[in-house]
Amino acid sequence: MSEPAVRVDTTSQVPPYEQIRAQLAALILTGRLTEGERLPTVRQLAADLGLAPGTVARAYRELEAAELIRTRRGAGTRVATLPTGPVRFDPDQLATLARDFTAAARALGAGTEAILTAVREALGRQGAGS
């Protein structure tokens, strides 16, 4: 991760660890962070964001539980291989992605209307699908 792509709004009602988790998950799932890309250490990201290391560690643990990242002693924390093959629609996963997106958008200061507009524009560019 060459530039700080994660921002935390300490005035938000969304906990900082959730903001970090949601933003990193979105970056990984959209391909902006690619397989094998190294993430900052817990201490480094915590220092960059002005947070306690435990806050970042919790976000990383949750990302690891979701199999989006992997941590290995000596190799650091890296983006995991995303599953390939046919993808089946999963309403629960869609709800999680929506929650992640809205949490990340709110962390950037976006309000409900701005979030809805962004989703509508994205759907218009990509097509609604079936």
C-alpha positions in Angstrom: 0.0 0.0 0.0 2.0 2.9 -1.3 -0.3 5.8 -0.3 -2.7 6.3 2.6 -6.0 5.0 1.3 -7.6 4.7 4.7 -9.1 7.5 6.6 -10.8 7.5 10.0 -13.4 10.0 11.1 -13.1 10.1 14.9 -16.3 12.0 15.2 -18.3 9.3 13.3 -20.6 6.9 15.2 -18.9 4.1 13.3 -16.1 2.7 15.4 -12.6 3.3 14.0 -11.8 -0.4 13.7 -15.0 -0.8 11.6 -14.1 2.2 9.4 -10.6 0.6 8.7 -12.1 -2.8 8.1 -14.8 -1.6 5.7 -12.4 0.6 3.7 -9.7 -2.1 3.4 -12.4 -4.7 2.4 -13.8 -2.3 -0.2 -10.3 -1.7 -1.6 -9.6 -5.4 -1.8 -12.9 -6.4 -3.2 -12.8 -3.8 -5.9 -9.2 -4.7 -6.9 -7.6 -1.5 -5.8 -5.5 -3.6 -3.5 -4.4 -6.7 -5.4 -3.5 -10.2 -4.4 -0.1 -10.4 -2.6 0.1 -6.6 -2.0 1.6 -5.9 1.4 -0.4 -3.8 3.9 1.3 -1.6 6.5 2.1 -3.2 9.8 -0.4 -2.7 12.6 1.9 -0.3 14.4 2.6 1.7 11.2 -1.0 2.1 10.2 -2.0 2.9 13.8 0.7 5.6 13.9 -0.4 7.0 10.5 -4.0 7.2 11.6 -3.2 8.4 15.2 -5.0 5.4 16.7 -4.1 2.7 19.2 -2.5 -0.4 17.7 -5.3 -2.6 19.2 -7.8 -0.7 17.0 -5.9 -1.6 13.8 -5.2 -5.1 15.0 -9.0 -5.7 15.5 -9.7 -4.5 11.9 -6.9 -6.8 10.6 -8.3 -9.8 12.6 -11.7 -9.3 11.1 -10.3 -9.0 7.6 -8.3 -12.2 8.2 -11.4 -14.0 9.5 -13.2 -12.9 6.3 -10.2 -14.4 4.4 -9.4 -11.1 2.7 -5.9 -10.8 4.1 -3.3 -13.2 5.6 -0.6 -12.5 8.1 2.6 -14.6 8.3 5.4 -14.0 10.6 8.3 -12.6 8.6 6.2 -12.0 5.5 3.9 -9.4 7.0 0.2 -8.9 6.2 -0.8 -9.3 2.5 -4.0 -9.3 0.5 -5.2 -12.9 0.2 -6.2 -14.7 -3.0 -9.8 -14.0 -3.7 -11.9 -17.0 -4.6 -12.3 -17.7 -8.3 -14.9 -19.6 -10.3 -18.6 -19.1 -10.5 -20.0 -16.7 -8.0 -23.5 -17.3 -6.6 -25.6 -14.4 -5.3 -25.6 -14.4 -1.6 -28.0 -11.9 0.1 -26.0 -11.9 3.3 -22.8 -11.1 1.5 -24.5 -8.3 -0.4 -25.7 -6.9 2.9 -22.2 -7.1 4.3 -20.8 -5.3 1.3 -23.5 -2.6 1.5 -22.7 -2.1 5.2 -18.9 -1.9 4.4 -19.5 0.6 1.6 -21.8 2.8 3.7 -19.4 2.7 6.7 -16.5 3.7 4.4 -18.5 6.4 2.7 -19.6 7.8 6.1 -16.0 7.8 7.3 -15.3 10.0 4.3 -18.0 12.4 5.5 -20.7 11.4 2.9 -24.3 11.8 3.8 -27.2 9.5 2.9 -28.1 11.3 -0.3 -24.5 11.4 -1.5 -24.1 7.7 -0.9 -27.3 6.9 -2.7 -26.3 9.1 -5.7 -22.9 7.3 -5.8 -24.6 3.9 -5.9 -27.1 5.0 -8.6 -24.2 6.4 -10.7 -22.2 3.2 -10.3 -25.2 1.0 -11.2 -25.8 3.2 -14.3 -22.2 2.8 -15.5 -22.1 -0.9 -14.9 -25.7 -1.9 -15.7 -28.0 -3.4 -13.1 -27.4 -7.0 -14.0 -29.8 -9.7 -13.0 
